[in-house]
Amino acid sequence: EGTTLKHDEL
Amino acid sequence: MNIFRLAGDMTHLASVLVLLLKIHTIKSCAGVSLKTQELYALVFATRYLDIVTDFISVYNTVMKLIFLGSSFSIVWYIRHHRVVRRSYDKDQDTFRHYLLMIPCMLLALFVHEKFTFKEVMWTFSLYLEAVAILPQLVLLQRTRNIDNLTGQYVFLLGAYRGLYIFNWIYRYFTEPHFVHWITWIAGVVQTLLYADFFYYYFESWKNNVRLQLPA
């Protein structure tokens, strides 16, 4: 899937 | 955002503030490993490369700036502040932390979620953070008396990632497709490295005696 890896944690 | 993650971030923030408080008010970094602080500055520098490209939330950006700013200023204090640097024990803080960076970088080049510069650097920061406390733990074992602030700093720093583990469990059961093996394994390894420190920390707290790690 083309979703860019978004790191939403610190 | 769940309560475990918020508690984890606040614990992490508290650890940084405790250390800054110690260094800034009593102008001393006795018992603090510069090596660990340098590793943490590198961890944040490589983990928050997306601070300008991916906006998650105001909270996320503010916290990233706080961690970046505090970790680099702590390194500056210990290395360059004319009073603080005199209390730095460079003869005891001898862990060769470069030997930690190289295997973490190699591992990140082979084991990652996606082979892009940002993703490999992010993965590198995870592996590096897992072992970043080692110079500090070695220093604590060498310096006989561990002052309260340094002990509290290490305790809070270890506890934050432990809280993150509960956050990952919570998210795994509440969000579909939330699977990040690399983050989870690195986080568990990191927390386990504190296990013996936690044991002696609680023992000293329970018996109300000074924290001392066995040599």
gemmi code that builds the backbone of each chain (N, CA, C; Angstrom):
import gemmi

chains = {
    "A": [
        ("GLU", (0.859, -1.194, 0.000), (0.000, 0.000, 0.000), (0.893, 1.242, 0.000)),
        ("GLY", (0.448, 2.285, -0.688), (1.340, 3.442, -0.916), (1.371, 4.385, 0.266)),
        ("THR", (0.743, 4.004, 1.373), (0.689, 4.998, 2.474), (2.115, 5.258, 2.965)),
        ("THR", (2.474, 6.535, 3.025), (3.834, 6.820, 3.525), (3.861, 6.463, 5.014)),
        ("LEU", (4.987, 5.906, 5.426), (5.143, 5.519, 6.831), (5.124, 6.782, 7.682)),
        ("LYS", (4.028, 6.995, 8.423), (4.009, 8.187, 9.273), (4.256, 7.738, 10.701)),
        ("HIS", (5.311, 8.253, 11.287), (5.583, 7.897, 12.678), (4.947, 8.960, 13.550)),
        ("ASP", (3.840, 8.572, 14.184), (3.125, 9.584, 14.974), (3.523, 9.551, 16.442)),
        ("GLU", (4.522, 8.698, 16.752), (4.952, 8.638, 18.161), (6.333, 9.284, 18.309)),
        ("LEU", (6.658, 9.645, 19.536), (7.954, 10.344, 19.761), (9.084, 9.327, 19.924)),
    ],
    "B": [
        ("MET", (-3.977, 9.257, 20.570), (-3.178, 9.402, 21.794), (-3.911, 8.698, 22.941)),
        ("ASN", (-3.218, 7.806, 23.624), (-3.854, 7.122, 24.753), (-3.086, 7.455, 26.031)),
        ("ILE", (-3.667, 7.110, 27.142), (-3.124, 7.523, 28.439), (-1.711, 6.967, 28.667)),
        ("PHE", (-1.459, 5.769, 28.118), (-0.133, 5.175, 28.325), (0.936, 5.987, 27.611)),
        ("ARG", (0.569, 6.397, 26.373), (1.548, 7.164, 25.585), (1.747, 8.557, 26.191)),
        ("LEU", (0.658, 9.162, 26.641), (0.797, 10.489, 27.258), (1.640, 10.383, 28.527)),
        ("ALA", (1.361, 9.342, 29.318), (2.146, 9.131, 30.548), (3.610, 8.889, 30.179)),
        ("GLY", (3.828, 8.151, 29.124), (5.203, 7.878, 28.682), (5.905, 9.153, 28.271)),
        ("ASP", (5.232, 9.975, 27.475), (5.850, 11.233, 27.026), (6.112, 12.164, 28.200)),
        ("MET", (5.177, 12.199, 29.163), (5.359, 13.101, 30.311), (6.510, 12.598, 31.192)),
        ("THR", (6.628, 11.272, 31.290), (7.737, 10.696, 32.071), (9.068, 11.014, 31.400)),
        ("HIS", (9.064, 10.915, 30.081), (10.281, 11.229, 29.325), (10.628, 12.703, 29.513)),
        ("LEU", (9.623, 13.545, 29.414), (9.826, 14.992, 29.613), (10.350, 15.255, 31.015)),
        ("ALA", (9.792, 14.564, 31.996), (10.231, 14.757, 33.387), (11.699, 14.363, 33.540)),
        ("SER", (12.105, 13.290, 32.872), (13.509, 12.849, 33.011), (14.442, 13.932, 32.483)),
        ("VAL", (14.055, 14.516, 31.360), (14.891, 15.555, 30.746), (14.917, 16.798, 31.640)),
        ("LEU", (13.772, 17.138, 32.210), (13.711, 18.335, 33.069), (14.508, 18.120, 34.348)),
        ("VAL", (14.456, 16.894, 34.911), (15.230, 16.586, 36.121), (16.720, 16.781, 35.842)),
        ("LEU", (17.145, 16.294, 34.684), (18.576, 16.399, 34.358), (18.965, 17.860, 34.119)),
        ("LEU", (18.124, 18.573, 33.372), (18.416, 19.996, 33.108), (18.414, 20.765, 34.429)),
        ("LEU", (17.465, 20.434, 35.313), (17.380, 21.095, 36.618), (18.675, 20.873, 37.385)),
        ("LYS", (19.112, 19.627, 37.417), (20.341, 19.298, 38.152), (21.505, 20.109, 37.602)),
        ("ILE", (21.700, 20.032, 36.295), (22.875, 20.666, 35.688), (22.777, 22.186, 35.780)),
        ("HIS", (21.583, 22.725, 35.544), (21.457, 24.184, 35.497), (21.477, 24.806, 36.885)),
        ("THR", (20.856, 24.183, 37.874), (20.777, 24.830, 39.198), (22.045, 24.567, 40.009)),
        ("ILE", (22.428, 23.294, 40.160), (23.609, 23.064, 41.014), (24.895, 23.062, 40.195)),
        ("LYS", (24.760, 23.398, 38.886), (25.944, 23.551, 38.025), (26.875, 22.336, 38.159)),
        ("SER", (26.276, 21.143, 38.232), (27.115, 19.954, 38.330), (26.549, 18.845, 37.461)),
        ("CYS", (27.464, 18.101, 36.821), (27.003, 16.929, 36.035), (27.654, 15.677, 36.606)),
        ("ALA", (27.974, 15.722, 37.911), (28.618, 14.552, 38.540), (27.705, 13.337, 38.400)),
        ("GLY", (28.290, 12.247, 37.938), (27.510, 11.010, 37.810), (26.744, 10.909, 36.511)),
        ("VAL", (26.808, 11.989, 35.686), (26.075, 11.959, 34.411), (27.046, 11.583, 33.292)),
        ("SER", (26.628, 10.643, 32.467), (27.495, 10.208, 31.366), (27.290, 11.103, 30.152)),
        ("LEU", (28.341, 11.787, 29.738), (28.269, 12.619, 28.523), (28.005, 11.725, 27.319)),
        ("LYS", (28.583, 10.535, 27.349), (28.411, 9.605, 26.212), (26.932, 9.307, 25.974)),
        ("THR", (26.214, 9.028, 27.072), (24.781, 8.741, 26.919), (24.045, 9.959, 26.394)),
        ("GLN", (24.438, 11.151, 26.887), (23.766, 12.365, 26.414), (24.028, 12.608, 24.929)),
        ("GLU", (25.225, 12.314, 24.499), (25.554, 12.475, 23.066), (24.771, 11.467, 22.227)),
        ("LEU", (24.669, 10.247, 22.746), (23.901, 9.236, 22.004), (22.444, 9.663, 21.892)),
        ("TYR", (21.889, 10.228, 22.994), (20.488, 10.645, 22.942), (20.286, 11.823, 21.985)),
        ("ALA", (21.269, 12.727, 21.943), (21.151, 13.848, 20.986), (21.109, 13.298, 19.564)),
        ("LEU", (21.931, 12.263, 19.318), (21.948, 11.647, 17.986), (20.637, 10.896, 17.727)),
        ("VAL", (20.105, 10.253, 18.777), (18.823, 9.552, 18.634), (17.740, 10.523, 18.167)),
        ("PHE", (17.654, 11.671, 18.837), (16.590, 12.627, 18.477), (16.868, 13.263, 17.106)),
        ("ALA", (18.149, 13.515, 16.810), (18.477, 14.145, 15.521), (18.099, 13.227, 14.357)),
        ("THR", (18.286, 11.920, 14.559), (17.981, 10.991, 13.456), (16.517, 10.563, 13.467)),
        ("ARG", (15.857, 10.666, 14.608), (14.447, 10.244, 14.662), (13.502, 11.353, 14.198)),
        ("TYR", (13.888, 12.596, 14.427), (12.950, 13.684, 14.130), (13.307, 14.403, 12.828)),
        ("LEU", (13.866, 13.664, 11.889), (14.175, 14.274, 10.581), (12.887, 14.748, 9.911)),
        ("ASP", (11.764, 14.124, 10.314), (10.499, 14.463, 9.648), (9.801, 15.640, 10.310)),
        ("ILE", (10.534, 16.327, 11.191), (9.856, 17.406, 11.944), (9.379, 18.510, 11.006)),
        ("VAL", (10.070, 18.689, 9.891), (9.625, 19.753, 8.978), (8.722, 19.206, 7.873)),
        ("THR", (8.885, 17.907, 7.560), (8.098, 17.406, 6.410), (6.745, 16.832, 6.834)),
        ("ASP", (6.714, 16.111, 7.990), (5.427, 15.485, 8.359), (4.863, 16.158, 9.600)),
        ("PHE", (3.845, 16.978, 9.434), (3.222, 17.600, 10.606), (2.165, 16.648, 11.173)),
        ("ILE", (2.374, 16.207, 12.405), (1.396, 15.286, 13.025), (0.417, 16.102, 13.869)),
        ("SER", (0.968, 16.882, 14.811), (0.128, 17.733, 15.669), (1.037, 18.749, 16.338)),
        ("VAL", (0.442, 19.762, 16.920), (1.231, 20.778, 17.628), (1.988, 20.113, 18.775)),
        ("TYR", (1.272, 19.234, 19.457), (1.891, 18.506, 20.590), (3.142, 17.765, 20.130)),
        ("ASN", (3.004, 17.041, 19.029), (4.094, 16.211, 18.506), (5.293, 17.084, 18.156)),
        ("THR", (5.020, 18.201, 17.468), (6.125, 19.074, 17.046), (6.782, 19.746, 18.251)),
        ("VAL", (5.958, 20.218, 19.181), (6.509, 20.895, 20.372), (7.386, 19.932, 21.173)),
        ("MET", (6.895, 18.717, 21.357), (7.674, 17.738, 22.135), (8.992, 17.407, 21.437)),
        ("LYS", (8.945, 17.319, 20.117), (10.181, 17.022, 19.371), (11.192, 18.145, 19.574)),
        ("LEU", (10.702, 19.370, 19.526), (11.602, 20.525, 19.704), (12.186, 20.526, 21.115)),
        ("ILE", (11.352, 20.164, 22.093), (11.838, 20.134, 23.482), (12.928, 19.078, 23.643)),
        ("PHE", (12.681, 17.883, 23.086), (13.678, 16.818, 23.235), (14.953, 17.143, 22.469)),
        ("LEU", (14.815, 17.707, 21.289), (16.014, 18.094, 20.520), (16.781, 19.181, 21.276)),
        ("GLY", (16.052, 20.213, 21.676), (16.706, 21.357, 22.339), (17.365, 20.951, 23.634)),
        ("SER", (16.658, 20.144, 24.445), (17.208, 19.789, 25.766), (18.400, 18.855, 25.633)),
        ("SER", (18.318, 17.898, 24.712), (19.439, 16.941, 24.623), (20.701, 17.639, 24.117)),
        ("PHE", (20.551, 18.527, 23.149), (21.748, 19.227, 22.654), (22.266, 20.233, 23.676)),
        ("SER", (21.371, 20.864, 24.416), (21.871, 21.846, 25.393), (22.554, 21.130, 26.559)),
        ("ILE", (22.082, 19.932, 26.914), (22.757, 19.177, 27.987), (24.162, 18.797, 27.538)),
        ("VAL", (24.292, 18.376, 26.280), (25.629, 18.035, 25.769), (26.505, 19.289, 25.797)),
        ("TRP", (25.918, 20.433, 25.385), (26.709, 21.673, 25.386), (27.155, 22.010, 26.806)),
        ("TYR", (26.204, 21.930, 27.762), (26.538, 22.259, 29.163), (27.728, 21.426, 29.630)),
        ("ILE", (27.662, 20.112, 29.413), (28.695, 19.232, 29.970), (30.032, 19.454, 29.278)),
        ("ARG", (29.961, 19.775, 27.964), (31.221, 19.921, 27.214), (31.818, 21.323, 27.342)),
        ("HIS", (30.968, 22.346, 27.394), (31.513, 23.701, 27.242), (31.270, 24.655, 28.407)),
        ("HIS", (30.297, 24.352, 29.291), (30.017, 25.333, 30.353), (31.207, 25.331, 31.313)),
        ("ARG", (31.731, 26.521, 31.583), (33.007, 26.596, 32.309), (32.926, 25.998, 33.694)),
        ("VAL", (31.746, 26.012, 34.331), (31.653, 25.426, 35.683), (31.241, 23.962, 35.594)),
        ("VAL", (30.225, 23.695, 34.773), (29.664, 22.334, 34.739), (30.712, 21.327, 34.260)),
        ("ARG", (31.480, 21.735, 33.262), (32.392, 20.735, 32.657), (33.462, 20.275, 33.658)),
        ("ARG", (33.704, 21.097, 34.687), (34.717, 20.680, 35.675), (34.234, 19.493, 36.484)),
        ("SER", (32.907, 19.340, 36.553), (32.386, 18.212, 37.363), (32.170, 16.972, 36.504)),
        ("TYR", (32.541, 17.061, 35.239), (32.385, 15.885, 34.376), (33.553, 14.939, 34.616)),
        ("ASP", (33.217, 13.667, 34.864), (34.248, 12.692, 35.228), (34.661, 11.895, 33.993)),
        ("LYS", (35.520, 12.506, 33.157), (35.807, 11.857, 31.870), (36.656, 10.592, 32.049)),
        ("ASP", (37.355, 10.490, 33.194), (38.154, 9.270, 33.394), (37.284, 8.058, 33.701)),
        ("GLN", (36.071, 8.336, 34.189), (35.176, 7.208, 34.508), (34.196, 6.951, 33.357)),
        ("ASP", (33.900, 8.008, 32.585), (32.903, 7.877, 31.510), (33.624, 7.424, 30.235)),
        ("THR", (34.071, 6.169, 30.251), (34.980, 5.743, 29.166), (34.335, 4.748, 28.207)),
        ("PHE", (33.028, 4.593, 28.280), (32.381, 3.629, 27.390), (32.636, 4.052, 25.941)),
        ("ARG", (33.073, 3.109, 25.091), (33.332, 3.466, 23.689), (31.995, 3.445, 22.944)),
        ("HIS", (31.276, 4.578, 23.009), (29.911, 4.586, 22.467), (29.899, 4.545, 20.938)),
        ("TYR", (31.055, 4.794, 20.325), (31.096, 4.627, 18.859), (30.839, 3.163, 18.507)),
        ("LEU", (31.234, 2.271, 19.422), (31.024, 0.836, 19.151), (29.547, 0.469, 19.222)),
        ("LEU", (28.745, 1.414, 19.745), (27.287, 1.143, 19.760), (26.660, 1.637, 18.464)),
        ("MET", (27.213, 2.741, 17.950), (26.583, 3.351, 16.764), (26.720, 2.462, 15.535)),
        ("ILE", (27.906, 1.888, 15.372), (28.176, 1.149, 14.126), (27.240, -0.056, 13.958)),
        ("PRO", (27.137, -0.949, 14.968), (26.203, -2.076, 14.762), (24.752, -1.621, 14.595)),
        ("CYS", (24.383, -0.503, 15.279), (22.994, -0.023, 15.120), (22.769, 0.449, 13.692)),
        ("MET", (23.757, 1.104, 13.114), (23.600, 1.598, 11.740), (23.563, 0.404, 10.768)),
        ("LEU", (24.450, -0.555, 10.997), (24.476, -1.743, 10.118), (23.131, -2.471, 10.202)),
        ("LEU", (22.642, -2.644, 11.432), (21.368, -3.362, 11.604), (20.237, -2.592, 10.921)),
        ("ALA", (20.286, -1.261, 11.021), (19.229, -0.445, 10.396), (19.271, -0.566, 8.879)),
        ("LEU", (20.485, -0.767, 8.344), (20.612, -0.913, 6.888), (20.037, -2.243, 6.412)),
        ("PHE", (19.993, -3.234, 7.309), (19.471, -4.548, 6.902), (18.056, -4.800, 7.399)),
        ("VAL", (17.740, -4.284, 8.583), (16.408, -4.568, 9.144), (15.664, -3.245, 9.344)),
        ("HIS", (14.691, -3.005, 8.459), (13.915, -1.752, 8.535), (12.561, -2.020, 7.893)),
        ("GLU", (11.671, -1.028, 7.996), (10.341, -1.214, 7.389), (10.328, -0.794, 5.926)),
        ("LYS", (11.180, 0.173, 5.594), (11.235, 0.645, 4.196), (12.641, 1.193, 3.951)),
        ("PHE", (13.218, 0.895, 2.802), (14.594, 1.326, 2.552), (14.624, 2.727, 1.960)),
        ("THR", (14.356, 3.725, 2.813), (14.533, 5.127, 2.391), (15.448, 5.763, 3.440)),
        ("PHE", (16.076, 6.858, 3.068), (17.016, 7.509, 3.987), (16.355, 7.795, 5.335)),
        ("LYS", (15.189, 8.456, 5.287), (14.514, 8.844, 6.543), (14.139, 7.627, 7.370)),
        ("GLU", (13.668, 6.575, 6.679), (13.205, 5.386, 7.398), (14.382, 4.631, 8.010)),
        ("VAL", (15.491, 4.572, 7.291), (16.672, 3.873, 7.836), (17.222, 4.669, 9.029)),
        ("MET", (17.241, 6.000, 8.895), (17.719, 6.830, 10.020), (16.785, 6.693, 11.227)),
        ("TRP", (15.472, 6.626, 10.925), (14.510, 6.473, 12.024), (14.738, 5.145, 12.739)),
        ("THR", (14.965, 4.085, 11.938), (15.206, 2.757, 12.521), (16.521, 2.745, 13.303)),
        ("PHE", (17.528, 3.412, 12.750), (18.814, 3.544, 13.452), (18.593, 4.186, 14.825)),
        ("SER", (17.721, 5.225, 14.845), (17.492, 5.933, 16.117), (16.821, 5.003, 17.135)),
        ("LEU", (15.985, 4.088, 16.661), (15.331, 3.142, 17.575), (16.358, 2.193, 18.179)),
        ("TYR", (17.217, 1.644, 17.326), (18.219, 0.692, 17.831), (19.193, 1.407, 18.771)),
        ("LEU", (19.572, 2.633, 18.368), (20.550, 3.368, 19.182), (19.970, 3.719, 20.546)),
        ("GLU", (18.685, 4.119, 20.549), (18.090, 4.484, 21.843), (18.040, 3.274, 22.778)),
        ("ALA", (17.875, 2.097, 22.188), (17.772, 0.893, 23.023), (19.042, 0.683, 23.847)),
        ("VAL", (20.193, 1.073, 23.294), (21.473, 0.834, 23.989), (22.104, 2.116, 24.522)),
        ("ALA", (21.442, 3.255, 24.288), (22.064, 4.548, 24.642), (22.338, 4.686, 26.142)),
        ("ILE", (21.592, 3.961, 26.961), (21.754, 4.111, 28.421), (22.988, 3.362, 28.934)),
        ("LEU", (23.568, 2.492, 28.133), (24.678, 1.655, 28.628), (25.835, 2.461, 29.224)),
        ("PRO", (26.344, 3.497, 28.541), (27.432, 4.269, 29.176), (27.018, 4.829, 30.543)),
        ("GLN", (25.774, 5.256, 30.664), (25.304, 5.819, 31.931), (25.232, 4.736, 33.010)),
        ("LEU", (24.762, 3.562, 32.666), (24.667, 2.479, 33.657), (26.061, 2.036, 34.089)),
        ("VAL", (26.981, 1.985, 33.151), (28.365, 1.608, 33.489), (28.953, 2.658, 34.430)),
        ("LEU", (28.697, 3.939, 34.127), (29.227, 5.022, 34.977), (28.631, 4.934, 36.381)),
        ("LEU", (27.337, 4.625, 36.462), (26.696, 4.525, 37.784), (27.347, 3.420, 38.610)),
        ("GLN", (27.730, 2.338, 37.940), (28.341, 1.244, 38.703), (29.742, 1.634, 39.182)),
        ("ARG", (30.367, 2.543, 38.441), (31.728, 2.938, 38.836), (31.703, 4.011, 39.939)),
        ("THR", (30.756, 4.943, 39.801), (30.742, 6.013, 40.831), (29.974, 5.476, 42.037)),
        ("ARG", (30.598, 5.439, 43.174), (29.985, 4.816, 44.336), (28.666, 5.514, 44.714)),
        ("ASN", (28.727, 6.822, 44.967), (27.486, 7.438, 45.453), (26.711, 8.042, 44.287)),
        ("ILE", (25.503, 7.553, 44.131), (24.641, 8.070, 43.070), (23.708, 9.088, 43.714)),
        ("ASP", (23.782, 10.351, 43.254), (22.909, 11.342, 43.900), (21.469, 11.140, 43.437)),
        ("ASN", (20.553, 11.646, 44.234), (19.133, 11.409, 43.989), (18.696, 11.826, 42.591)),
        ("LEU", (19.126, 13.010, 42.162), (18.639, 13.520, 40.873), (19.075, 12.615, 39.729)),
        ("THR", (20.324, 12.136, 39.791), (20.797, 11.256, 38.711), (20.017, 9.949, 38.729)),
        ("GLY", (19.772, 9.430, 39.939), (18.986, 8.192, 40.063), (17.588, 8.378, 39.523)),
        ("GLN", (16.968, 9.524, 39.853), (15.603, 9.790, 39.372), (15.598, 9.952, 37.855)),
        ("TYR", (16.657, 10.593, 37.338), (16.763, 10.782, 35.889), (16.757, 9.434, 35.181)),
        ("VAL", (17.614, 8.523, 35.628), (17.728, 7.219, 34.965), (16.428, 6.433, 35.129)),
        ("PHE", (15.830, 6.532, 36.302), (14.574, 5.801, 36.538), (13.488, 6.275, 35.572)),
        ("LEU", (13.311, 7.596, 35.475), (12.272, 8.156, 34.599), (12.544, 7.830, 33.130)),
        ("LEU", (13.832, 7.870, 32.770), (14.199, 7.588, 31.384), (13.866, 6.139, 31.030)),
        ("GLY", (14.064, 5.243, 31.999), (13.750, 3.836, 31.732), (12.255, 3.590, 31.748)),
        ("ALA", (11.557, 4.313, 32.625), (10.112, 4.093, 32.781), (9.332, 4.545, 31.553)),
        ("TYR", (9.797, 5.575, 30.872), (9.008, 6.135, 29.756), (8.804, 5.116, 28.649)),
        ("ARG", (9.878, 4.374, 28.329), (9.728, 3.384, 27.241), (8.912, 2.189, 27.740)),
        ("GLY", (8.976, 1.921, 29.038), (8.139, 0.849, 29.606), (6.674, 1.206, 29.437)),
        ("LEU", (6.334, 2.489, 29.646), (4.939, 2.925, 29.454), (4.544, 2.844, 27.981)),
        ("TYR", (5.529, 3.107, 27.119), (5.240, 3.006, 25.677), (4.830, 1.578, 25.308)),
        ("ILE", (5.372, 0.604, 26.023), (5.013, -0.797, 25.704), (3.522, -1.006, 25.932)),
        ("PHE", (3.003, -0.430, 27.029), (1.548, -0.534, 27.271), (0.788, 0.197, 26.165)),
        ("ASN", (1.356, 1.313, 25.721), (0.733, 2.059, 24.626), (0.651, 1.204, 23.376)),
        ("TRP", (1.734, 0.448, 23.048), (1.728, -0.406, 21.854), (0.722, -1.541, 21.992)),
        ("ILE", (0.615, -2.091, 23.190), (-0.374, -3.163, 23.412), (-1.777, -2.596, 23.191)),
        ("TYR", (-2.014, -1.427, 23.792), (-3.329, -0.786, 23.656), (-3.656, -0.525, 22.188)),
        ("ARG", (-2.677, 0.038, 21.443), (-2.934, 0.384, 20.036), (-3.090, -0.868, 19.185)),
        ("TYR", (-2.361, -1.925, 19.550), (-2.458, -3.170, 18.777), (-3.890, -3.693, 18.830)),
        ("PHE", (-4.514, -3.577, 20.016), (-5.878, -4.117, 20.179), (-6.955, -3.133, 19.760)),
        ("THR", (-6.602, -1.872, 19.568), (-7.659, -0.914, 19.211), (-7.531, -0.385, 17.788)),
        ("GLU", (-6.383, -0.565, 17.175), (-6.239, -0.037, 15.798), (-5.900, -1.186, 14.838)),
        ("PRO", (-6.661, -1.291, 13.738), (-6.343, -2.342, 12.775), (-4.980, -2.059, 12.136)),
        ("HIS", (-4.283, -3.082, 11.793), (-2.989, -2.972, 11.090), (-1.939, -2.204, 11.870)),
        ("PHE", (-2.144, -2.057, 13.182), (-1.064, -1.384, 13.935), (-0.054, -2.442, 14.364)),
        ("VAL", (0.941, -2.662, 13.488), (1.980, -3.653, 13.799), (3.326, -3.023, 13.483)),
        ("HIS", (4.168, -2.860, 14.493), (5.518, -2.310, 14.268), (6.517, -3.133, 15.055)),
        ("TRP", (6.844, -4.314, 14.509), (7.718, -5.251, 15.235), (9.035, -4.601, 15.653)),
        ("ILE", (9.628, -3.859, 14.752), (10.963, -3.276, 15.042), (10.873, -2.370, 16.268)),
        ("THR", (9.858, -1.510, 16.269), (9.692, -0.587, 17.408), (9.455, -1.366, 18.694)),
        ("TRP", (8.650, -2.411, 18.587), (8.269, -3.160, 19.802), (9.475, -3.886, 20.390)),
        ("ILE", (10.213, -4.551, 19.494), (11.364, -5.333, 19.997), (12.425, -4.391, 20.569)),
        ("ALA", (12.695, -3.300, 19.851), (13.702, -2.340, 20.352), (13.251, -1.772, 21.699)),
        ("GLY", (11.958, -1.498, 21.814), (11.441, -0.931, 23.061), (11.527, -1.901, 24.223)),
        ("VAL", (11.281, -3.182, 23.949), (11.350, -4.194, 25.025), (12.806, -4.395, 25.448)),
        ("VAL", (13.694, -4.483, 24.472), (15.125, -4.647, 24.792), (15.584, -3.466, 25.633)),
        ("GLN", (15.196, -2.254, 25.208), (15.604, -1.047, 25.930), (15.144, -1.106, 27.383)),
        ("THR", (13.896, -1.481, 27.574), (13.347, -1.507, 28.942), (14.010, -2.599, 29.773)),
        ("LEU", (14.303, -3.727, 29.140), (14.951, -4.828, 29.873), (16.339, -4.428, 30.359)),
        ("LEU", (17.014, -3.554, 29.602), (18.364, -3.141, 30.013), (18.311, -2.395, 31.352)),
        ("TYR", (17.137, -1.857, 31.693), (17.018, -1.132, 32.957), (16.621, -2.051, 34.114)),
        ("ALA", (16.354, -3.314, 33.779), (15.742, -4.212, 34.774), (16.518, -4.213, 36.088)),
        ("ASP", (17.855, -4.409, 35.993), (18.587, -4.505, 37.272), (18.645, -3.141, 37.959)),
        ("PHE", (18.698, -2.059, 37.147), (18.690, -0.733, 37.786), (17.375, -0.549, 38.550)),
        ("PHE", (16.261, -0.905, 37.906), (14.948, -0.763, 38.560), (14.936, -1.546, 39.874)),
        ("TYR", (15.531, -2.740, 39.826), (15.518, -3.591, 41.035), (16.230, -2.876, 42.185)),
        ("TYR", (17.460, -2.395, 41.900), (18.226, -1.742, 42.980), (17.617, -0.410, 43.358)),
        ("TYR", (16.963, 0.256, 42.376), (16.332, 1.551, 42.665), (15.179, 1.359, 43.646)),
        ("PHE", (14.336, 0.333, 43.404), (13.222, 0.082, 44.299), (13.703, -0.422, 45.660)),
        ("GLU", (14.761, -1.253, 45.626), (15.307, -1.739, 46.909), (15.753, -0.562, 47.759)),
        ("SER", (16.476, 0.374, 47.120), (16.995, 1.516, 47.910), (15.832, 2.381, 48.390)),
        ("TRP", (14.793, 2.487, 47.565), (13.642, 3.314, 47.934), (12.878, 2.649, 49.084)),
        ("LYS", (12.738, 1.287, 48.989), (11.970, 0.535, 50.006), (12.703, 0.569, 51.341)),
        ("ASN", (14.029, 0.345, 51.286), (14.798, 0.298, 52.545), (15.278, 1.680, 52.950)),
        ("ASN", (14.873, 2.649, 52.127), (15.236, 4.038, 52.437), (16.749, 4.193, 52.660)),
        ("VAL", (17.492, 3.552, 51.766), (18.960, 3.675, 51.822), (19.445, 4.246, 50.493)),
        ("ARG", (20.693, 4.696, 50.477), (21.265, 5.315, 49.286), (21.357, 4.282, 48.171)),
        ("LEU", (21.047, 4.732, 46.951), (21.106, 3.826, 45.794), (22.563, 3.485, 45.500)),
        ("GLN", (22.859, 2.169, 45.492), (24.210, 1.750, 45.105), (24.091, 0.527, 44.220)),
        ("LEU", (24.706, 0.598, 43.052), (24.677, -0.561, 42.155), (25.887, -1.434, 42.496)),
        ("PRO", (25.728, -2.757, 42.446), (26.869, -3.627, 42.718), (27.938, -3.411, 41.662)),
        ("ALA", (29.179, -3.527, 42.032), (30.276, -3.245, 41.104), (30.266, -4.280, 39.973)),
    ],
}
model = gemmi.Model(1)
for chain_id, residues in chains.items():
    chain = gemmi.Chain(chain_id)
    for i, (resn, *xyz) in enumerate(residues, 1):
        res = gemmi.Residue()
        res.name, res.seqid = resn, gemmi.SeqId(i, " ")
        for name, pos in zip(("N", "CA", "C"), xyz):
            atom = gemmi.Atom()
            atom.name, atom.element = name, gemmi.Element(name[0])
            atom.pos, atom.b_iso = gemmi.Position(*pos), 0.0
            res.add_atom(atom)
        chain.add_residue(res)
    model.add_chain(chain)
structure = gemmi.Structure()
structure.add_model(model)
structure.setup_entities()
